[in-house]
Amino acid sequence: MSQDSQQTSAEKDIASNWVTSSRFIFYVSIFALLALVLGNCSKLFTSGFKKPNPEVNTSSQYKPEYK
């Protein structure tokens, strides 16, 4: 009985089981990537792109006004 419990605890160890550790690393990397994308999208949504309003010469406009 004691050997069975030791083997099951060793199988659950992330350092000794490559399948469990690779699955864990995969899920952590997906979560980190998703958190990064959502954080950047929310930052862009709150701040937004500020559209500049430059001064344009009257002779360069769509309907130019000449002096």
C-alpha positions as CSV (number, residue, x, y, z in Angstrom):
1,M,0.0,0.0,0.0
2,S,2.7,2.5,0.9
3,Q,4.5,1.8,-2.4
4,D,1.3,2.5,-4.4
5,S,0.8,5.9,-2.7
6,Q,4.5,6.8,-3.4
7,Q,4.2,6.0,-7.0
8,T,1.1,8.0,-7.6
9,S,2.6,11.0,-5.9
10,A,5.7,10.6,-8.0
11,E,3.6,10.4,-11.2
12,K,1.9,13.7,-10.3
13,D,5.2,15.5,-9.8
14,I,5.7,18.1,-12.5
15,A,9.5,17.6,-12.5
16,S,9.4,13.9,-13.3
17,N,6.4,13.7,-15.8
18,W,7.1,15.4,-19.1
19,V,3.5,15.2,-20.3
20,T,2.1,17.0,-17.3
21,S,4.9,19.6,-17.3
22,S,4.6,20.3,-21.1
23,R,0.8,20.6,-20.8
24,F,1.2,23.0,-17.8
25,I,3.7,25.1,-19.7
26,F,1.5,25.2,-22.7
27,Y,-1.5,26.4,-20.7
28,V,0.6,29.0,-18.9
29,S,2.0,30.4,-22.1
30,I,-1.5,30.6,-23.7
31,F,-2.8,32.4,-20.6
32,A,0.1,34.8,-20.7
33,L,-0.3,35.6,-24.4
34,L,-4.0,36.1,-24.0
35,A,-3.5,38.4,-21.0
36,L,-0.9,40.4,-22.9
37,V,-3.2,40.8,-26.0
38,L,-6.3,41.7,-23.9
39,G,-4.2,44.2,-21.8
40,N,-2.9,45.9,-24.9
41,C,-6.4,46.0,-26.5
42,S,-7.9,47.5,-23.4
43,K,-5.1,50.1,-23.2
44,L,-5.7,51.1,-26.8
45,F,-9.5,51.3,-26.2
46,T,-9.2,53.6,-23.2
47,S,-6.5,55.9,-24.6
48,G,-7.4,55.6,-28.3
49,F,-5.5,57.1,-31.2
50,K,-5.5,60.9,-31.1
51,K,-6.1,62.2,-34.6
52,P,-3.9,65.2,-35.2
53,N,-5.5,68.4,-36.7
54,P,-2.6,70.1,-38.5
55,E,-2.8,73.6,-40.0
56,V,-3.2,73.5,-43.8
57,N,-2.5,76.4,-46.1
58,T,-5.6,77.8,-47.7
59,S,-4.0,77.2,-51.2
60,S,-3.6,73.5,-50.4
61,Q,-7.1,72.8,-49.4
62,Y,-9.7,70.8,-51.4
63,K,-11.3,74.1,-52.5
64,P,-8.3,76.5,-52.5
65,E,-8.7,80.1,-51.7
66,Y,-6.3,82.3,-53.6
67,K,-5.3,85.8,-52.6
